[in-house]
Amino acid sequence: MFARSILPAVLPVFMVALAVAADSGRKSPVNPQAYARAVDRAIAYLGDKAQAPDGSLAAHDGPGVTAVAMAAILRNGRTPEDPVVAKGLKYLEGFVQPDGAISKKDSLYRNYETSLALVCFAAANRHHRYDQLIKNADKFLKDNQWTEAQGTEPSNPNYGGAGYGRHKRPDLSNTNFLVDALRAAGNGPDDPAMQKALIFVSRCQNLESEHNTLPFAAKNPDGGFYYTPAGGGASMAGKTPEGGLRSYGSMTYAGLKSMIYAGVGPGDPRVKAAVQWIQRHYDLSSNPGMGGSGLYYYYHLFAKALAATGMKEVTDVDGTKHDWRSELTAALLKRQRPDGSWVNGDPRWLEGEPSLVTSYALLALSYCRPEEGK
């Protein structure tokens, strides 16, 4: 994607050793040169090969991919003045609407696109350039959250969530984006919108508690998270024989991260149950419960959530300690293609689009810098 530094390639034997160590669960320190070279190659791909003259990436899928890509580049040390970033930001500015949304006027994905764009603009907000844009987008998102203002009472499974589509059915993926955007806009854990989102997130967990009295958790009380309790409930991983909603990796990390951002501490039963699920399902070869579907979205959430916990290692159920930063870096580096990009062989959820997948990979790597785990 953009600024590029020419760093020496690592010996192939090192990469093989790194991958083997990751697969076996042994610690493998991140090689700074290998890490930096992978990031530079990915940014060069996005800037040289993926970005269109108007600054967009994968414009056929709306502005969302461009927002994710620019946020990924900014998180990896580039500035808003970088030519590729500047072009991308200008393109996104063209989607700003009078009501604060950052999307196409007739888009079915206004919450999703606005959340992603807000995070991007917050990362680029030097010298208060985007203060008003961020304030307006924050208001738009709060106005469109399922709350009393929408005629939704706290007892409703939709309450506190965010969604898209014609009926805007809320789900954990979209609510996870909402929580990220609220936080990027400067809202703390005590902000009412954040606390309302927490109510929805808690109801997406397979854990019976005072925070979740819906029937799904009792049918599959494993502590993980599923897609949505709204509209009769749904999990992309399907149902258990008892009619419960199966937990899966990407949503469990999304749920854990969102709870932490909303102020839920490590001693809370919800966080403890989520961490225990992660210990039972620690995996970097697949999105647990989903196989290859959404693998790179999973990698991003895996990194973001574990960084939020402050955990340097994850101890799995067999007692093996995993230096998750090193292992995730190894998993990503061995999958990077010769042109610097990543793509998922399973194209579900747009992961056949290398611009998006490369951006997910860059976001994941931004939480794995060699100095981060020290």
NUPA-975992 format. One record per residue (C-alpha): residue number from 0; residue in three letters; x, y, z. Coordinates in pm, whole numbers, always signed. Layout:
<lumlums>
{NUM; Ala; {X; Y; Z}}
...
</lumlums>
This chain:
<lumlums>
{0; Met; {+0; +0; +0}}
{1; Phe; {+221; +297; +51}}
{2; Ala; {+547; +403; +202}}
{3; Arg; {+794; +130; +148}}
{4; Ser; {+1126; +52; +313}}
{5; Ile; {+1352; -204; +153}}
{6; Leu; {+1452; -448; +423}}
{7; Pro; {+1652; -766; +368}}
{8; Ala; {+1454; -1081; +318}}
{9; Val; {+1474; -1342; +589}}
{10; Leu; {+1622; -1678; +514}}
{11; Pro; {+1358; -1931; +409}}
{12; Val; {+1481; -2166; +680}}
{13; Phe; {+1387; -1904; +943}}
{14; Met; {+1036; -1880; +807}}
{15; Val; {+996; -2257; +812}}
{16; Ala; {+1120; -2270; +1169}}
{17; Leu; {+885; -1990; +1270}}
{18; Ala; {+587; -2166; +1115}}
{19; Val; {+676; -2499; +1273}}
{20; Ala; {+716; -2338; +1614}}
{21; Ala; {+376; -2171; +1579}}
{22; Asp; {+206; -2493; +1478}}
{23; Ser; {+362; -2682; +1768}}
{24; Gly; {+266; -2422; +2028}}
{25; Arg; {+629; -2332; +2118}}
{26; Lys; {+734; -1973; +2164}}
{27; Ser; {+894; -1817; +1859}}
{28; Pro; {+1018; -1458; +1890}}
{29; Val; {+905; -1226; +1614}}
{30; Asn; {+1190; -1135; +1381}}
{31; Pro; {+1168; -755; +1344}}
{32; Gln; {+1301; -755; +990}}
{33; Ala; {+1059; -1024; +872}}
{34; Tyr; {+774; -841; +1039}}
{35; Ala; {+865; -502; +889}}
{36; Arg; {+917; -648; +544}}
{37; Ala; {+575; -817; +549}}
{38; Val; {+407; -491; +649}}
{39; Asp; {+592; -289; +384}}
{40; Arg; {+509; -540; +111}}
{41; Ala; {+142; -539; +207}}
{42; Ile; {+123; -159; +208}}
{43; Ala; {+301; -147; -127}}
{44; Tyr; {+45; -391; -268}}
{45; Leu; {-248; -182; -151}}
{46; Gly; {-99; +141; -281}}
{47; Asp; {+55; +26; -607}}
{48; Lys; {-183; -247; -721}}
{49; Ala; {-514; -216; -540}}
{50; Gln; {-588; +154; -509}}
{51; Ala; {-778; +316; -795}}
{52; Pro; {-695; +666; -924}}
{53; Asp; {-985; +810; -721}}
{54; Gly; {-833; +674; -398}}
{55; Ser; {-1076; +385; -355}}
{56; Leu; {-1016; +16; -302}}
{57; Ala; {-1278; -237; -412}}
{58; Ala; {-1526; +46; -470}}
{59; His; {-1782; -203; -602}}
{60; Asp; {-1830; -306; -239}}
{61; Gly; {-1887; +52; -121}}
{62; Pro; {-1655; +270; +90}}
{63; Gly; {-1606; +12; +366}}
{64; Val; {-1301; -160; +218}}
{65; Thr; {-1128; +174; +162}}
{66; Ala; {-1197; +273; +524}}
{67; Val; {-1055; -54; +657}}
{68; Ala; {-749; -22; +433}}
{69; Met; {-672; +337; +533}}
{70; Ala; {-716; +255; +903}}
{71; Ala; {-479; -41; +861}}
{72; Ile; {-214; +172; +693}}
{73; Leu; {-242; +443; +959}}
{74; Arg; {-213; +185; +1237}}
{75; Asn; {+109; +66; +1079}}
{76; Gly; {+282; +400; +1114}}
{77; Arg; {+193; +592; +800}}
{78; Thr; {+58; +945; +831}}
{79; Pro; {-247; +1118; +679}}
{80; Glu; {-3; +1300; +451}}
{81; Asp; {+114; +978; +291}}
{82; Pro; {+0; +1003; -75}}
{83; Val; {-197; +679; -65}}
{84; Val; {-365; +767; +264}}
{85; Ala; {-441; +1122; +150}}
{86; Lys; {-611; +990; -165}}
{87; Gly; {-809; +739; +34}}
{88; Leu; {-924; +997; +286}}
{89; Lys; {-1034; +1233; +11}}
{90; Tyr; {-1236; +952; -147}}
{91; Leu; {-1405; +874; +185}}
{92; Glu; {-1483; +1241; +245}}
{93; Gly; {-1705; +1222; -62}}
{94; Phe; {-1944; +991; +126}}
{95; Val; {-2012; +1228; +417}}
{96; Gln; {-2388; +1292; +440}}
{97; Pro; {-2582; +1577; +605}}
{98; Asp; {-2715; +1342; +875}}
{99; Gly; {-2362; +1242; +976}}
{100; Ala; {-2352; +910; +796}}
{101; Ile; {-2044; +827; +590}}
{102; Ser; {-2192; +605; +322}}
{103; Lys; {-2394; +609; +4}}
{104; Lys; {-2732; +775; +60}}
{105; Asp; {-2925; +463; -38}}
{106; Ser; {-2686; +212; +119}}
{107; Leu; {-2825; -77; +323}}
{108; Tyr; {-2501; -75; +523}}
{109; Arg; {-2498; +277; +666}}
{110; Asn; {-2412; +175; +1023}}
{111; Tyr; {-2138; -61; +908}}
{112; Glu; {-1983; +186; +662}}
{113; Thr; {-2009; +482; +899}}
{114; Ser; {-1853; +287; +1186}}
{115; Leu; {-1557; +182; +973}}
{116; Ala; {-1511; +533; +831}}
{117; Leu; {-1530; +696; +1174}}
{118; Val; {-1252; +471; +1302}}
{119; Cys; {-1044; +563; +999}}
{120; Phe; {-1100; +938; +1031}}
{121; Ala; {-1029; +926; +1405}}
{122; Ala; {-693; +765; +1329}}
{123; Ala; {-623; +1042; +1075}}
{124; Asn; {-746; +1330; +1291}}
{125; Arg; {-443; +1555; +1312}}
{126; His; {-485; +1918; +1419}}
{127; His; {-861; +1864; +1475}}
{128; Arg; {-918; +1835; +1101}}
{129; Tyr; {-1200; +1584; +1138}}
{130; Asp; {-1348; +1688; +1472}}
{131; Gln; {-1686; +1791; +1331}}
{132; Leu; {-1707; +1493; +1097}}
{133; Ile; {-1639; +1257; +1389}}
{134; Lys; {-1893; +1433; +1610}}
{135; Asn; {-2161; +1411; +1340}}
{136; Ala; {-2088; +1045; +1263}}
{137; Asp; {-2096; +962; +1635}}
{138; Lys; {-2441; +1120; +1663}}
{139; Phe; {-2564; +932; +1355}}
{140; Leu; {-2454; +599; +1501}}
{141; Lys; {-2613; +669; +1837}}
{142; Asp; {-2936; +782; +1671}}
{143; Asn; {-2951; +454; +1480}}
{144; Gln; {-2872; +223; +1770}}
{145; Trp; {-3163; +6; +1884}}
{146; Thr; {-3272; +199; +2196}}
{147; Glu; {-3572; +375; +2350}}
{148; Ala; {-3530; +646; +2088}}
{149; Gln; {-3612; +381; +1830}}
{150; Gly; {-3906; +255; +2036}}
{151; Thr; {-3707; -42; +2166}}
{152; Glu; {-3731; -136; +2533}}
{153; Pro; {-3442; -293; +2728}}
{154; Ser; {-3624; -626; +2744}}
{155; Asn; {-3617; -654; +2363}}
{156; Pro; {-3333; -878; +2232}}
{157; Asn; {-3255; -604; +1977}}
{158; Tyr; {-3182; -348; +2248}}
{159; Gly; {-2842; -179; +2229}}
{160; Gly; {-2741; -348; +1906}}
{161; Ala; {-2661; -225; +1556}}
{162; Gly; {-2739; -390; +1226}}
{163; Tyr; {-2779; -347; +854}}
{164; Gly; {-3006; -453; +572}}
{165; Arg; {-3362; -343; +510}}
{166; His; {-3477; -437; +859}}
{167; Lys; {-3150; -348; +1036}}
{168; Arg; {-3165; -659; +1250}}
{169; Pro; {-2884; -612; +1502}}
{170; Asp; {-2596; -858; +1524}}
{171; Leu; {-2271; -888; +1714}}
{172; Ser; {-2050; -819; +1414}}
{173; Asn; {-2212; -483; +1344}}
{174; Thr; {-2236; -400; +1714}}
{175; Asn; {-1865; -477; +1745}}
{176; Phe; {-1801; -216; +1474}}
{177; Leu; {-2029; +26; +1658}}
{178; Val; {-1834; -21; +1982}}
{179; Asp; {-1505; +41; +1800}}
{180; Ala; {-1648; +359; +1649}}
{181; Leu; {-1787; +486; +1978}}
{182; Arg; {-1449; +434; +2139}}
{183; Ala; {-1265; +600; +1849}}
{184; Ala; {-1495; +901; +1880}}
{185; Gly; {-1385; +945; +2241}}
{186; Asn; {-1672; +779; +2425}}
{187; Gly; {-1564; +608; +2746}}
{188; Pro; {-1703; +289; +2899}}
{189; Asp; {-1965; +486; +3093}}
{190; Asp; {-2115; +648; +2783}}
{191; Pro; {-2485; +548; +2761}}
{192; Ala; {-2449; +421; +2404}}
{193; Met; {-2156; +202; +2508}}
{194; Gln; {-2348; +60; +2803}}
{195; Lys; {-2651; -10; +2586}}
{196; Ala; {-2428; -188; +2336}}
{197; Leu; {-2294; -396; +2625}}
{198; Ile; {-2647; -517; +2699}}
{199; Phe; {-2675; -651; +2345}}
{200; Val; {-2324; -800; +2348}}
{201; Ser; {-2394; -981; +2676}}
{202; Arg; {-2700; -1142; +2522}}
{203; Cys; {-2485; -1283; +2243}}
{204; Gln; {-2287; -1492; +2491}}
{205; Asn; {-2365; -1852; +2574}}
{206; Leu; {-2363; -1777; +2945}}
{207; Glu; {-2666; -1758; +3171}}
{208; Ser; {-2640; -1462; +3404}}
{209; Glu; {-2824; -1157; +3528}}
{210; His; {-2706; -999; +3202}}
{211; Asn; {-2849; -1272; +2982}}
{212; Thr; {-3175; -1447; +3060}}
{213; Leu; {-3255; -1543; +2701}}
{214; Pro; {-3314; -1916; +2637}}
{215; Phe; {-3020; -1976; +2402}}
{216; Ala; {-2744; -1981; +2663}}
{217; Ala; {-2902; -2264; +2864}}
{218; Lys; {-2896; -2486; +2557}}
{219; Asn; {-2524; -2436; +2493}}
{220; Pro; {-2357; -2289; +2805}}
{221; Asp; {-1999; -2287; +2678}}
{222; Gly; {-1912; -1918; +2735}}
{223; Gly; {-1850; -1837; +2369}}
{224; Phe; {-2043; -1594; +2152}}
{225; Tyr; {-2274; -1627; +1853}}
{226; Tyr; {-2406; -1392; +1586}}
{227; Thr; {-2733; -1255; +1724}}
{228; Pro; {-3013; -1317; +1973}}
{229; Ala; {-3243; -1097; +1761}}
{230; Gly; {-3507; -1220; +1518}}
{231; Gly; {-3532; -1559; +1684}}
{232; Gly; {-3155; -1594; +1720}}
{233; Ala; {-2891; -1704; +1472}}
{234; Ser; {-2538; -1838; +1461}}
{235; Met; {-2329; -1864; +1146}}
{236; Ala; {-2196; -2186; +1299}}
{237; Gly; {-2545; -2336; +1320}}
{238; Lys; {-2735; -2495; +1607}}
{239; Thr; {-2659; -2764; +1860}}
{240; Pro; {-2878; -3077; +1873}}
{241; Glu; {-3053; -2918; +2171}}
{242; Gly; {-3141; -2611; +1967}}
{243; Gly; {-2871; -2390; +2112}}
{244; Leu; {-2670; -2145; +1904}}
{245; Arg; {-2313; -2257; +1844}}
{246; Ser; {-2033; -2028; +1953}}
{247; Tyr; {-1753; -1953; +1710}}
{248; Gly; {-1417; -1783; +1702}}
{249; Ser; {-1464; -1447; +1538}}
{250; Met; {-1775; -1362; +1738}}
{251; Thr; {-1619; -1477; +2065}}
{252; Tyr; {-1321; -1246; +2019}}
{253; Ala; {-1556; -967; +1904}}
{254; Gly; {-1767; -1015; +2216}}
{255; Leu; {-1471; -1027; +2453}}
{256; Lys; {-1312; -716; +2302}}
{257; Ser; {-1640; -524; +2308}}
{258; Met; {-1698; -610; +2674}}
{259; Ile; {-1352; -488; +2767}}
{260; Tyr; {-1404; -162; +2577}}
{261; Ala; {-1733; -121; +2765}}
{262; Gly; {-1551; -148; +3097}}
{263; Val; {-1608; -511; +3194}}
{264; Gly; {-1312; -624; +3404}}
{265; Pro; {-1112; -948; +3407}}
{266; Gly; {-1286; -1074; +3719}}
{267; Asp; {-1632; -1054; +3565}}
{268; Pro; {-1787; -1398; +3495}}
{269; Arg; {-1856; -1294; +3136}}
{270; Val; {-1490; -1222; +3065}}
{271; Lys; {-1375; -1532; +3253}}
{272; Ala; {-1611; -1752; +3052}}
{273; Ala; {-1498; -1601; +2722}}
{274; Val; {-1131; -1650; +2808}}
{275; Gln; {-1198; -2011; +2905}}
{276; Trp; {-1368; -2067; +2568}}
{277; Ile; {-1060; -1922; +2397}}
{278; Gln; {-834; -2152; +2597}}
{279; Arg; {-1038; -2452; +2480}}
{280; His; {-1044; -2339; +2118}}
{281; Tyr; {-708; -2167; +2066}}
{282; Asp; {-639; -2205; +1694}}
{283; Leu; {-462; -2016; +1417}}
{284; Ser; {-529; -2263; +1138}}
{285; Ser; {-901; -2185; +1121}}
{286; Asn; {-1178; -1964; +1254}}
{287; Pro; {-1296; -2201; +1532}}
{288; Gly; {-1640; -2332; +1451}}
{289; Met; {-1631; -2185; +1098}}
{290; Gly; {-1330; -2349; +934}}
{291; Gly; {-1185; -2122; +668}}
{292; Ser; {-1484; -1887; +652}}
{293; Gly; {-1398; -1539; +777}}
{294; Leu; {-1044; -1647; +867}}
{295; Tyr; {-880; -1305; +826}}
{296; Tyr; {-1163; -1121; +997}}
{297; Tyr; {-1102; -1369; +1277}}
{298; Tyr; {-727; -1298; +1281}}
{299; His; {-795; -926; +1320}}
{300; Leu; {-1040; -978; +1607}}
{301; Phe; {-813; -1238; +1768}}
{302; Ala; {-530; -983; +1783}}
{303; Lys; {-744; -689; +1888}}
{304; Ala; {-920; -876; +2167}}
{305; Leu; {-609; -1038; +2313}}
{306; Ala; {-428; -702; +2303}}
{307; Ala; {-722; -551; +2492}}
{308; Thr; {-697; -816; +2764}}
{309; Gly; {-330; -739; +2822}}
{310; Met; {-248; -1108; +2798}}
{311; Lys; {+99; -1182; +2660}}
{312; Glu; {+32; -1555; +2647}}
{313; Val; {-267; -1783; +2620}}
{314; Thr; {-248; -2110; +2808}}
{315; Asp; {-461; -2368; +2629}}
{316; Val; {-650; -2656; +2792}}
{317; Asp; {-350; -2886; +2754}}
{318; Gly; {-135; -2645; +2953}}
{319; Thr; {+64; -2524; +2651}}
{320; Lys; {+153; -2156; +2668}}
{321; His; {+117; -1965; +2343}}
{322; Asp; {+298; -1643; +2266}}
{323; Trp; {+2; -1535; +2056}}
{324; Arg; {+176; -1240; +1889}}
{325; Ser; {+461; -1455; +1760}}
{326; Glu; {+228; -1733; +1652}}
{327; Leu; {-14; -1502; +1475}}
{328; Thr; {+272; -1328; +1298}}
{329; Ala; {+405; -1664; +1182}}
{330; Ala; {+60; -1772; +1062}}
{331; Leu; {+21; -1453; +861}}
{332; Leu; {+372; -1436; +718}}
{333; Lys; {+357; -1789; +583}}
{334; Arg; {+27; -1706; +408}}
{335; Gln; {+141; -1381; +246}}
{336; Arg; {+150; -1405; -132}}
{337; Pro; {+452; -1306; -344}}
{338; Asp; {+291; -975; -440}}
{339; Gly; {+252; -880; -73}}
{340; Ser; {-120; -947; -49}}
{341; Trp; {-334; -1199; +132}}
{342; Val; {-654; -1364; +11}}
{343; Asn; {-877; -1633; +155}}
{344; Gly; {-948; -1941; -54}}
{345; Asp; {-1293; -1934; +105}}
{346; Pro; {-1453; -1620; -46}}
{347; Arg; {-1738; -1597; +204}}
{348; Trp; {-1791; -1251; +357}}
{349; Leu; {-1586; -1080; +83}}
{350; Glu; {-1266; -1263; +177}}
{351; Gly; {-1204; -1342; -187}}
{352; Glu; {-1123; -969; -221}}
{353; Pro; {-747; -926; -160}}
{354; Ser; {-778; -556; -74}}
{355; Leu; {-1001; -635; +222}}
{356; Val; {-812; -945; +335}}
{357; Thr; {-476; -767; +311}}
{358; Ser; {-619; -486; +522}}
{359; Tyr; {-741; -734; +785}}
{360; Ala; {-394; -891; +791}}
{361; Leu; {-230; -551; +836}}
{362; Leu; {-466; -464; +1119}}
{363; Ala; {-385; -793; +1289}}
{364; Leu; {-11; -736; +1248}}
{365; Ser; {-41; -388; +1399}}
{366; Tyr; {-112; -555; +1735}}
{367; Cys; {+187; -787; +1696}}
{368; Arg; {+478; -548; +1661}}
{369; Pro; {+788; -712; +1809}}
{370; Glu; {+804; -454; +2090}}
{371; Glu; {+436; -501; +2184}}
{372; Gly; {+489; -823; +2376}}
{373; Lys; {+782; -702; +2585}}
</lumlums>
